[in-house]
Amino acid sequence: MLRHVLEKQIKEIKLLWLLWISDDGVPDLGGINKDGTCFADELLKWYAYQIVSQTREMLRALPSLVDVSIAEGKHFTVCGDVHGQFYDLLNIFELNGLPSEDDPYLFNGDFVDRGSFSLEEISCFTKISCVPDNLGIHLARGNHESKNMNKIYGFEGEVKSKLSEAFIELFAEVFCCLPLAHVLNGKVFIVHGGLFSVDGVKLSDIRKIDRFCEPPEEDS
């Protein structure tokens, strides 16, 4: 049942992207511009750009280390590398419930690459994340949220195929805005891939990191 609910939500957001209102107020998805481009395709990309841009600004406002409070008796689900496997994501939600204030999730990096449905996953995450006062989903950066990995492992090609090359830099900016780590109730530290290869790293050090860049080739 939950699978059908989420698939319906994804279809709705795709329809929103595709919607073109003609002069008489009737949706028209078949209009063609003089240069041969389709109104629907252009509008899909325009809406997609707005949604992704909104997500970027929402993430930019977050700290590099996010403190999460979990009420007593509530549970909190942490998911690792979903890697573009959208139907695996649907199975997780079907088994464990949809993200909500009462059923929050942390997706701990590596959303994209390898699988063929990275954009569908990003669509799902952005729709939930951009809800005002969202408390249902938290996102952290993994090593695959970077330009070099996206070029090698498939996300860049998927973006070019499903949207356009212009979106590649936008997604790179979004990934640079993702928080690096989370702390649950001041007790549980969660990060993708582990800490630096140097000793003595403190939470205060992570809070000070200027994360808005591509990962360095060496620890710094």
C-alpha positions as CSV (number, residue, x, y, z in Angstrom):
1,M,0.0,0.0,0.0
2,L,2.8,2.4,0.9
3,R,4.6,1.7,-2.3
4,H,1.5,2.8,-4.3
5,V,1.2,6.0,-2.2
6,L,4.8,7.0,-2.8
7,E,4.6,6.1,-6.5
8,K,1.5,8.2,-6.8
9,Q,3.4,11.2,-5.2
10,I,6.3,10.8,-7.6
11,K,3.8,10.7,-10.5
12,E,2.2,13.9,-9.2
13,I,5.4,15.8,-9.0
14,K,6.3,14.7,-12.6
15,L,2.8,15.8,-13.7
16,L,3.4,19.2,-12.0
17,W,6.7,19.5,-13.9
18,L,5.0,18.6,-17.2
19,L,1.9,20.8,-16.8
20,W,1.3,23.5,-19.4
21,I,-1.8,25.6,-19.1
22,S,-3.1,26.9,-22.4
23,D,-5.0,30.1,-23.0
24,D,-8.4,28.4,-22.3
25,G,-7.1,27.0,-19.0
26,V,-6.9,23.4,-20.3
27,P,-3.7,21.5,-19.7
28,D,-1.8,21.1,-22.9
29,L,1.2,18.8,-23.0
30,G,1.6,18.6,-26.7
31,G,2.4,22.2,-27.7
32,I,5.4,22.7,-30.0
33,N,7.5,25.9,-30.2
34,K,8.6,27.3,-33.5
35,D,12.1,25.9,-32.9
36,G,10.6,22.4,-32.6
37,T,11.0,22.1,-28.8
38,C,8.1,20.9,-26.7
39,F,6.3,23.2,-24.2
40,A,6.0,20.3,-21.7
41,D,9.7,19.5,-21.9
42,E,10.7,23.1,-21.3
43,L,8.3,23.4,-18.4
44,L,9.4,20.2,-16.8
45,K,13.0,21.5,-16.8
46,W,11.9,24.9,-15.4
47,Y,10.0,23.4,-12.5
48,A,12.7,20.8,-11.8
49,Y,15.3,23.7,-11.7
50,Q,13.1,25.6,-9.2
51,I,12.6,22.6,-7.0
52,V,16.3,21.7,-6.9
53,S,17.3,25.3,-6.3
54,Q,14.9,25.5,-3.4
55,T,16.4,22.4,-1.9
56,R,19.9,23.9,-2.3
57,E,18.9,27.0,-0.3
58,M,17.2,24.9,2.4
59,L,20.4,22.8,2.8
60,R,22.7,25.8,2.7
61,A,21.1,27.1,5.9
62,L,21.9,23.9,7.8
63,P,25.1,23.5,9.9
64,S,27.8,21.1,8.9
65,L,27.0,19.0,11.9
66,V,23.3,18.7,12.6
67,D,21.9,18.0,16.1
68,V,18.7,15.9,16.0
69,S,16.4,15.5,19.0
70,I,14.4,12.3,19.2
71,A,11.5,12.1,21.7
72,E,11.5,9.4,24.2
73,G,9.8,6.3,22.9
74,K,10.2,7.3,19.2
75,H,12.4,5.5,16.8
76,F,14.7,7.0,14.1
77,T,15.7,5.2,10.9
78,V,19.1,5.5,9.3
79,C,19.6,4.4,5.7
80,G,22.9,4.0,4.0
81,D,23.8,3.9,0.3
82,V,20.6,3.7,-1.7
83,H,22.6,4.5,-4.9
84,G,19.8,5.2,-7.3
85,Q,17.8,2.1,-6.5
86,F,14.4,3.8,-6.3
87,Y,12.4,0.6,-6.0
88,D,14.5,-0.5,-3.1
89,L,13.7,2.9,-1.5
90,L,10.0,2.1,-2.0
91,N,10.4,-1.2,-0.3
92,I,12.1,0.5,2.7
93,F,9.1,2.9,3.0
94,E,6.6,0.0,2.6
95,L,8.3,-2.0,5.3
96,N,9.1,0.8,7.7
97,G,6.6,3.6,6.9
98,L,6.8,6.9,5.1
99,P,9.0,9.7,6.5
100,S,7.1,11.9,8.9
101,E,7.6,13.7,12.2
102,D,6.6,10.5,14.0
103,D,8.7,8.3,11.7
104,P,11.9,10.3,10.7
105,Y,14.7,9.1,8.5
106,L,18.3,10.0,7.9
107,F,19.7,9.1,4.5
108,N,23.4,9.0,5.2
109,G,24.9,9.7,1.8
110,D,25.4,8.0,-1.5
111,F,21.9,8.7,-2.9
112,V,23.1,8.7,-6.5
113,D,25.3,6.7,-9.0
114,R,25.3,3.0,-9.9
115,G,21.5,2.6,-10.0
116,S,19.4,3.9,-12.9
117,F,16.9,6.0,-10.9
118,S,19.0,8.5,-9.0
119,L,16.8,11.4,-10.2
120,E,13.6,9.7,-9.0
121,E,15.2,9.3,-5.6
122,I,16.3,13.0,-5.6
123,S,12.7,14.0,-6.6
124,C,11.4,12.0,-3.6
125,F,13.9,13.5,-1.2
126,T,13.4,17.1,-2.4
127,K,9.6,16.9,-2.3
128,I,9.7,15.8,1.4
129,S,12.6,18.1,2.3
130,C,11.1,21.3,0.9
131,V,7.9,20.9,3.0
132,P,7.9,23.8,5.6
133,D,9.1,22.7,9.0
134,N,10.0,19.4,7.6
135,L,10.9,16.9,10.4
136,G,10.6,13.7,8.4
137,I,13.8,13.4,6.5
138,H,17.5,14.3,7.1
139,L,20.2,14.1,4.4
140,A,23.9,13.8,4.8
141,R,26.7,13.9,2.2
142,G,28.5,10.8,1.0
143,N,31.5,10.3,-1.2
144,H,29.3,9.9,-4.2
145,E,27.8,13.4,-3.8
146,S,30.7,14.8,-5.7
147,K,31.5,15.7,-9.3
148,N,34.3,13.2,-9.9
149,M,32.2,10.2,-8.6
150,N,29.1,11.4,-10.6
151,K,31.2,11.5,-13.8
152,I,32.5,8.0,-13.3
153,Y,29.6,6.1,-11.8
154,G,26.6,7.3,-13.8
155,F,24.7,10.2,-12.2
156,E,26.1,12.8,-14.6
157,G,25.0,10.7,-17.6
158,E,21.5,10.2,-16.1
159,V,21.1,14.0,-15.6
160,K,22.1,14.7,-19.2
161,S,19.7,12.0,-20.5
162,K,16.7,12.9,-18.3
163,L,17.1,16.6,-17.9
164,S,20.0,18.5,-19.5
165,E,23.7,19.3,-19.0
166,A,22.7,22.6,-17.4
167,F,21.5,20.7,-14.3
168,I,24.9,19.0,-13.6
169,E,26.4,22.1,-11.9
170,L,23.2,22.8,-10.0
171,F,23.2,19.3,-8.5
172,A,26.9,19.7,-7.7
173,E,26.0,22.9,-5.7
174,V,23.2,21.0,-3.9
175,F,25.6,18.2,-2.9
176,C,28.1,20.8,-1.6
177,C,25.4,22.1,0.7
178,L,24.6,18.7,2.3
179,P,25.5,18.4,6.0
180,L,28.5,16.2,6.8
181,A,27.3,14.5,10.0
182,H,24.5,14.2,12.5
183,V,24.3,13.7,16.3
184,L,21.2,12.0,17.8
185,N,20.2,13.3,21.2
186,G,23.8,14.3,21.9
187,K,24.8,10.6,22.1
188,V,25.0,8.9,18.7
189,F,27.3,10.3,16.0
190,I,26.6,9.4,12.4
191,V,28.8,10.2,9.4
192,H,29.3,8.6,6.0
193,G,32.7,6.8,5.6
194,G,34.1,7.6,9.0
195,L,36.3,10.4,10.5
196,F,39.5,11.9,9.2
197,S,42.7,9.8,9.2
198,V,44.0,12.1,12.0
199,D,43.5,11.7,15.7
200,G,41.8,14.0,18.2
201,V,38.9,15.2,16.0
202,K,36.2,16.8,18.1
203,L,32.6,17.7,17.3
204,S,33.5,21.3,17.5
205,D,36.0,20.8,14.7
206,I,33.3,19.3,12.4
207,R,31.0,22.2,13.2
208,K,33.6,24.6,11.9
209,I,34.2,22.9,8.6
210,D,33.5,25.0,5.5
211,R,31.8,22.2,3.6
212,F,30.7,24.2,0.5
213,C,33.2,22.7,-1.9
214,E,34.3,19.5,-3.6
215,P,36.0,17.0,-1.4
216,P,39.8,17.6,-1.2
217,E,42.1,14.9,-2.6
218,E,43.8,14.7,0.8
219,D,42.8,15.3,4.4
220,S,42.9,18.9,5.3
